[in-house]
Amino acid sequence: VPVTYSIALNIEKNKRKSAQKKLDEFVKEHWDVIVNQTVELSWRTREGKKWAQKTQAQLQKQGVSPEQIRIIQTDAGFGERFDFEFKTVVYRAQVESCDYEQIGAYGGVKYGCFTENARWQSMENPEKMLTNSPHKNGEGQ
């Protein structure tokens, strides 16, 4: 199951420090995900582009690999209120619920249910096991 962590900022001249503080707090709070996954920095305005480039430099300075950071220009169309967006996606294994065995009811629980769940939960990168993975054949890495 993909889990997206993102923050979108509208960068106004008199509120840049506040926006920077929010971004810094977001990065600090989700650092364990950011350092291990691909980061997408989207911008819609010139100011957003500056922030994307500045954020890229800061992340690299903190140890994030340049290959993990993508800067993308997105449409500044109607309804788009943000100048800059920081987004990363991590994949979590979603496993089925196993029923307990009952005395006298053999074969009621799927064979290997607990083992299969433990296998999926222990995977470092469960998305690599999926056929429609965004990282299939080395893409996105």
Secondary structure, 3 states (H helix, E strand, C coil): CEEEEEEEECCCHHHHHHHHHHHHHHHHHCHHHHCCCCEEEEECCHHHHHHHHHHHHHHHHCCCCHHHEEEEECCCCCCCCCCEEEEEEEECCCCCCCCCCECCECCCCCCCHHHHHHHHHHCCCHHHHCCCCCCHHHCCC
